[in-house]
Amino acid sequence: MAGTVVDTAAGLTAKRIESLLSARLFLEPQLADDRLYFVSSLSGHLSLYAMDAAGGVPEPLLPPQIALQNPKLVDGHLFHVLPALGRIVVMIDRDGDENYDQPGAARGRLSRAARP
Amino acid sequence: MPLEGGFPEPLVPETFQGRRSHLLDVDLEAAMAYFSVESREDPIRFGVRVDLESGTVETLGQSPYGAYPAAWSPDHSRVVLADLYTRGDVVLYEPDGEGGRRMLFGTPIEEREQSAEYPLSGIPLDVPSSHGTRSGKGVVLITSLFADTGAPGYLDLERPGEIEPVSVDGLAHDGAGELERLQHLEDDRYAVVYNMDGCSWAYETRFDEASRLLKVERVLVGEGELAGGVLHGLHFDEASGRYAVAFCTATDPTQLYLLEPDGKRAARRTRERVLGLAPGLLSSGEDVSFESHDGLRVSARLYLPSPELGYEGARPLVYYVHGGPQSQERPDFAWFSMPLIQILTLEGFAVFVPNARGSSGYGLDYVKRVDRDWGGLDRLDHVHAMTEVLPKDERVDVSHAGVVGRSYGGYMTLMLASRHPELWRAAVDMFGPYDLITFSERIPETWKPYFALALGDPERDRDFIVERSPRTAITDISCPLLVIQGQNDPRVVEQESRDLVEGLRGLGKDVDYLVFEDEGHDVLKLPNRVRCYERIVGFFSEHLA
């Protein structure tokens, strides 16, 4: 291989960067009712996914335009699964502005869902 | 939103609208959620509890310094709130139900005398680590009162002012590091998480409240496949007795694992990998900790190109400074720095990554050394490394060196490039404060009380803050500079970087400016990250060759 930095082709650099960034993030897993919920950058930004605990294809839980908070910049949790209520509390971000003014769950009262 | 996903709807919007909120913890059984909520207009924070079943909202307390819900009794009849003045300087109190408070530990700042010294509790608040015990009588927590690097403690709610030591029996690790987190699992069981020079160790323990003992029953993280890296989530599912874990190392991306109740081995649920690059081409780094200018040990790692890449001779150097300043660079593939470090080594650079004084992970005394000394002795740690340590390593060419950092690391990059210009051929500032006076004026209102204590008061300490601002010596910068900024950053706002760029361009200096319109205090979106890394690597390749 090349002995100096200048010998490295820009195209190879770009490929290496894209190779390194091809590894997606898998963070903050929560297990509930044999389902594994987690935060991932599978779609290019941080969002919420779930899959069967035994493994399988991750299923997106949020519309593609909605991103979660940056876990490096906030205290606490990005989401919390509430199986008894049949709901998930998620903390939403908007292009990094940190205006976390609308934690999402459900408007008003929640009721406990019947558990299998 | 429902478990199967969908459009999230606002949760009690009358409470959260127009404020900035953090979900601190949830009691699943009681469906009770605790939030820290910040005003946008005033320097005030609120501790808020939401009953997720009834929709009832309760403001537990408010304070310029937090009113963070720190712990609660199992029936939620008692709640412990915390105020944080500076790192480790945390007091605990209980709302009295009439708008007042009953102090549980520490002296409130407004009652302190100027000349007196007050012991630092060292209670961490960034991750929930204080928990009401099953009996409802006390709180088990982490404190620095018994060990500078943190140890478990016990606060009897009927004996305020006294925290007792809690011993831990059965730890498997050794070396230097910190007790990082105490996580409640169920009943009297807790996960205890250590950060040993950047690497995570986690244990399952059982708490004997009467004898003040946490007894280790299982090593969860730190051995086997889950060794030598960083934990990114540990969740215990009471129903199945299983753990869900996220973990990565310097060279292996984050993976998800399940730990069975009695399983010896972690069952991996993902096979994430770097595509098209053999693992042997990545650099795991080596420990190059050094004794600094005043004899203090500074932890550091050096990442060199893999021998398989065939580079010969001393490598040009990229010096990476982490943000915070009270954080730590760890063997962590998950975030911005490690992919950058790896691509730089692939391109033939050596990358030096110190955890200078003021970094977290090495005890309270170490992390406090940057309070009211921004750009002081920690800057000299970096200068010492560049002038006394790295020149002795023949694998590194310090005559071809560049410096890069994010946030506080960007600030330090500007300080090093302007006050020690002879050391650098290129510098990359990512959203670093340029003028600490304007920075102090531009940060969110709720941050101002903290920064007035930890950095300095922009009025009372004006001369000191001006002296420690990169702006004061910026005319001395001589190397090319790349400035990177997110347009939506509320912490170091775009105007701060624009002031720097326009000021330097007005002086005829060589400055590139890269703004991401849809990013904040980070570069997260994939196309932006690709562009960001390309610009940084290209910039160093152009100027350090």
Interface residues (C-beta under 8 A of the other chain):
Chain A: M1 A2 G3 T4 V5 V6 T8 A10 T13 A14 K15 R16 I17 E18 S19 L20 L21 S22 A23 R24 L25 F26 L27 E28 P29 Q30 L31 A32 D33 D34 R35 L36 F38 S41 G44 H45 L46 L48 A50 M51 A53 G55 E59 P60 L61 L62 P63 I66 A67 N70 K72 L73 V74 D75 G76 H77 L78 F79 H80 V81 L82 P83 A84 L85 G86 R87 I88 V89 V90 M91 I92 D93 R94 D95 G96 D97 E98 N99 Y100 D101 Q102 P103 G104 A105 A106 R107 G108 R109 L110 S111 R112
Chain B: M1 P2 L3 E4 G5 G6 F7 P8 E9 P10 L11 V12 P13 F16 Q17 G18 R19 R20 S21 H22 L23 L24 D25 V26 L28 A31 A33 F35 S36 L52 E53 S54 G55 L125 D126 V127 P128 H232 G233 H235 D237 A239 S240 R242 Y243 A244 V245 A246 P253 T254 Q255 L256 L258 R269 T270 E272 R273 V274 L275 G276 L277 L309 G310 Y311 E312 G313 P316 F333 A334 W335 P339 Q342 I343 L346 E347 G348 F349 G486 N488 D489 P490 R491 D518 E519 G520 H521 D522 L524 K525 L526 P527 R529 V530 Y533 E534 V537 G538 S541 L544 A545
